[in-house]
């Protein structure tokens, strides 16, 4: 006899991150994980180095300095900010708090895999809302609403499709939900968005008691290796999160680097400007090859190929040249690959490699 996991745990497929190595290449071009190709803010790396002098000390369990910095930057109350080991931890903690066996979790058909995993970890049922050409609207979500719905996860912009739901559709989605259903708006790529009416859900959090907006320092801020994220929540939800999170779930170097990164607005603007420049170029060039590059509000592009076999061959052909992209079969898109926006020479190398792959 040995300890047995509770029912359903062994039915969950473990999450697999983007491939990082290409055989035969000491320094391949990794464009599989939506990391910031410009790295991190020099201020953040300096703050991280300074924090290394005190690794024997526990971090600030209340993350007070970072929460106050976030509050000042976004004009929101620090008491309604909860930090975590990446925004993933917060997404999962919300599931642990609010899901009961038999509940349902709504998410976009091609949404981030964490939402499905969070449901299954809590004996709840993930329910995909249908997309149309990689786009989704409020009506599609609400068509799947049931008395069992407990949480709705909305990644906006969405990963891996890149789709940005307009603000009026987000409001319509919330308006169609009962007050006891939690709407979680995942803004991992918020810093790249330039739509005038986009606020990542902060307005809804201010006005209602059933909306949470999450953010991360992993993408535009370039701190993916430190795992630091946060959420803006109504007071009661913030209180519940603080009751179940581990006492030191945001490590000290991560807190220090995040504070410094938040203060370096020039770096964030530079990162966003780079993406705004190269996303249209990549879409235009990839479409010109006869493939389908979907519009994206993030720092990545979803590329549609003929079928699953061609997607696998394209991934392998790029890998053979030291260019690593993400096969998104695991997201339910077997005929697609996703590439992160890279540096100029990297972007051009991917387009050239795709062109060579497509030659008869």
N, C-alpha and C positions, 0 to 999 in steps of 0.2 A: 504494500500500500504506500501511496505517497500523496502529498497535498494535491487536490484537484481544483483548477480554476472554476469559477462559477460559470453557469451555462452561458454559452455564446461567446466567451472570450477567445477561445481557440478558433472560432469561425472568422475572426477579424484578420484581414490581410495586413501585415505590418507596413507602415508607411516607408517608402523608399525615396530618398532625396535624389537630386540630380547627380549623374555620373560625374566624377571629378578627374578621372585618369584616361588617357588615350595610349594604348600600347605603342611603344617605340618613341614616345615623345616625353622628354624630361619636363617641359613646360608647355603643356597643351593650352589651347584657348578655351577656357571653360565658360560656355554660354548656356548653361543648363539650369541655373538656380536663381535667376533674376537678381543677381548681386550687382552692386554698383561698380561699373567698370572703372570709375575714377578712384576707387578705394574709399578711404574714410577721410574726414577732415583732419588736417595736421593738428589742430587743437585737440581733437579727440584722442589721437594717438599719443600726444604729449601728456594729456591727463591720465591716460591709461598707464603710461610709464611711471608717472609720479605715484599712482596708486600702488604700483608694485612694491614700493618701499614699506608698505604696511599690510602685507598679506596675512600676517598673524592676527589681525583684528577682524572681528565680525563686522559685516556691513550694517548700515543704518536700516534696521528692520522696518521702519516706517517710510523709508525712501523720501524723507521730508524735503531735502534740498531739490531733488529732481521734480517732485510733485509741485513744489512752489515755482520752479522755473517753467514747467509746463503750464501751470495756471496763469502765469504772467504772459507767456507767449500766446496763449489761446483765449485769454480773458474768460476763464472758467474757474470755479471754486476748487482749490486744492483738495478739500475734503471729499470731493466727488471723483477724485482720480485714484485709480488703483494700478500699481505697477506689477509686472510679472516677468517670468523667465521666457521672454518673447510674448507676443500677443497670443500665440498658440496656447500657452498655459491658461490665459484668461478665457479664451474660447472654450477650453475644456472644463475649467472651473465652473463656468456658467451652466454647462451641461450637468455637472455633478450636483449643482445646487437645485436646479429647476426641473430636471427630468425624473420621471418615475417610470417603472416598468410598464410598457404598453403605450407610453406617450409617442407622439410623432414629431419629427424634426423636418421642417421644410428647408430645402436648399435648391439652388439652380441645378438643372440637369448636368451641366458641366462646371460645377462649382468646385471650390477648394476641398481636397479630400478630408481635411480635418473635421469638417462638419459631419460627414458620414461616420467617421471614426468616433466622434464624440457621442453620437446617438447610440451606436452599437455598444460602446463601453458602458452605457447606462441602461441596457436592456430596452432601449427605445428603438423606434423604427424610422430610418431615414427615408424621406419621401421626396423624390426629385420633381421639380416643377419644369414643365417643358420649355425648351428654347427653340427659337426659329432663326436659323442661320447664325447661330452663336449669340443671339440676342434674346433678352427676356424682359417682360414687363410686369406690372402689378397684377393684371388680370391672370397671367399664367401662374403666378404664385397663388393667388386667391382661388383659382380653380381647384387647387389641391388642398385647400384648407378643410379641416374636419374638426369635430369636437375633441379629437385626440391631439390636435396640434398644440404644442407647448412652446417651441422655439422656432423662429425663422431666422436663418443665417443668410445674410446678403453681403457678398464681397463686392465692393464698389469702389474702384474698378474690379472686375472679376478676373480671377486667375483660374484657368489658363487662357481664357478667350480674349481678355483685354477689354471687354465691353463695359461701358460706363452707363448705368441707368440714370436717365435725366432726373433732376430734382423733383419735378412734378409727379413722376412715376413712383419715386420713393415715398413721397407723401401719400399718394393714393394707396400704396401697399400698406402703409401704417394705418391709414383710415379704415381699411377693410379688415383689420385684425381686432379680435376681442381684446379687452383691457388686460386679460390674464395671460395673453400670449406675448412672449418676449421677442422683440425684433432686435437682432444683433447686426450692426452694420460694421463690417470689417473693412477698414480703410488702410490696408497695408501699403497701398500705392498712392495714397492721398496727395503726397507732396509733388507728384508728377502731373496732377490734374490742373488744367488751366481754365476750366469752365467757370463762367462768372457766377453761376447759381449753386456751385458745389460747396458744401460745408462739411462733408463727411458724416452727416447725421447729427452734428452738434446742436442744431436748432431743435430737432425733435427731442433730444435728450433734455434740453432746457424746458421744453413744454410738456413733456409726458413722463409717466412713471414706468413705462414698459419698453424703453429703448436704451440700448447701450452702444456706444461707438468705440471701436478699438483701433489702435495705431501701433506701429512698430518702428524701431530704429534699425531694422535689418535691411531695409531697401534703400531709399534715397540717402539715409544717413550713413550707410556703409558699415554698420556694426553687427552684421549677421553673426559673426563669430562670438559675440558677447551675449547674445540672447537677452535682449531687453525690450519690453513692450509695455503698453499701458492702455487703460480704458477710461473713458468719461462716462459716468453712470449716475442715475438717480440715487439719492441718498440711501434708500433702503437696500438697493442692489449693491452699492459700494460697501455697506455694512456687512452684507452677507458674504461678499467676496473676501473681505478682511478677516472674517471668522474662520474660513477654511483654508486660506492660503498658508503655505509654510512660512515660518517667522522670518526667514532670510532668503526669500525667493528671487531677489534681485541682488547680484553680487556687487561688491564694492567697486572693482575696476569698471564694471558695466555702468554703474550709476555715475561715476566720475566722467567716463567717456561720453555718456549720453548728455550730461549737462553741458559739456564743452561743445559737443556736436550741435546741440540745440542753439547755442549762442553764435555759431558760425553760419550766419545767413548767406554769406557769399558762396560758401561751398554748396549749400542746398540749391541756391539759384543756378549755380554752374552745372550741377548734376541734372536739374530739371531742364535747363536749356539744351544740354547735350542730347537728352532723350527727345525733346521737342524737335530738334534738328534732324535726328537720324531715323526716327520712326517713319515719317512720311517718305524719306528716301528709300528705306528698306521696303516699305510696302509697294512703292512704285516699281522698284527694280525687280522684286520677287514676282509681282503680278505680270511684269513684262516677259518673264520666263514662261508664262503659261500656268503658273501655280496660283494659289489663292492665299494672299496675305490678308488677314482680317484686321479691321481697324482696332487700334489699341490706345487706351488712356494710361497704360502702365509703361514700364521700361522693358517690355518684351513684345514679341509678335508671334501669333499662332499662324502656322503655315499649313494649309491643306494640300495634300497630295492626292493621287488618284485613288489609292486604297491602302490597306494596312501593309501589304507587301512592299509597295513603293516607299512608304514612310520608313519602314525598317531598312530598306536598301539606301535611302537617302541619308539616314542617320549613320549607317556604316560607312558610306562614302565620305561623309564629312569627318567622321572619326579617323579615317585613314589619312587625312590631311591634318590631323591634330586639332580639329574643330569640334567641340563637344556641344551638341544641342540636346534637347529633352524630347524623347519619345513619350507622348502623352496618352498612350494606350491605357495606362492605369487610371487616367481621368475619365475614361469612357470615350476617348477620341482616337481610335486605332489608326486612322488615316491621316494623322497630323503629327507635326513636330513643333516644338516651341523654342524660340531662340531669344536670349537676352540681348538687348542692345549693347554692343561692345564699343571699343574704340574704333576710330575711322578705318584703320587698316584691317581690323578684325571683321567689321561689317562688310567691307568690300571683299574680303577673302571668302566669307560665307556665300555671298552672291556669286562670286566666280566659281566656287566649288559646286554650287547648285547648278549653274549653267553647264559646267563640265559633266556633271552627273546626268543631266537631261539630254546630252548629245547622243544621237542614235549610234 
